[in-house]
Amino acid sequence: MLDTPAAPTLETPRLILRGWRSDDFAPHAAMLADDDTARFITAKGRALTEAEAWNETVWLAGHWQMLGYGMFVIEERATGAFVGRAGPLRPLWWPDFEIAWSLASAARGRGYATEAARAAIGWSFETLPLDRIVSIIDPRNQASRRVAERLGERLTGELFTPFRDPCDVWEMRREDWPAA
């Protein structure tokens, strides 16, 4: 079973952010099977097969088990529908503690990414001894750049290449968080 009891449940006006469950695999795999969704968030820059999506899902759930934090499943409060994922990541090769987000295509354009990322940033600063949170965004990903701007993150000038192409590093500092 894929339950992650270490993950807290966060609630926003429209969303529930929670740990991974085994029934999240099918909608998560469907999200990752979409080329438009996968191009900026997968190591291969393309839609994932079901087996590849399984590895990604287990990796995200394992983040919680190994580190005590990780990306949350985003669920729409009104319907209980899987919307996407958002939250902290810090693989060993990452430059800093990141808040990342991605939504299923049907959930885009409603402000869900900003709402979920804001809750994840707040939880991270409240829970973990962090001075800085980053978001690693492909410069071609205009939607995620707009989310970072709405969150109050600023472009640092740093670059990081998590997969194929260099990405911009955006940041939020603890001292700036309440003002954002």
Order of alpha helices (4+ residues) and beta strands (2+ residues): beta-beta-alpha-alpha-alpha-beta-beta-beta-alpha-beta-alpha-beta-beta
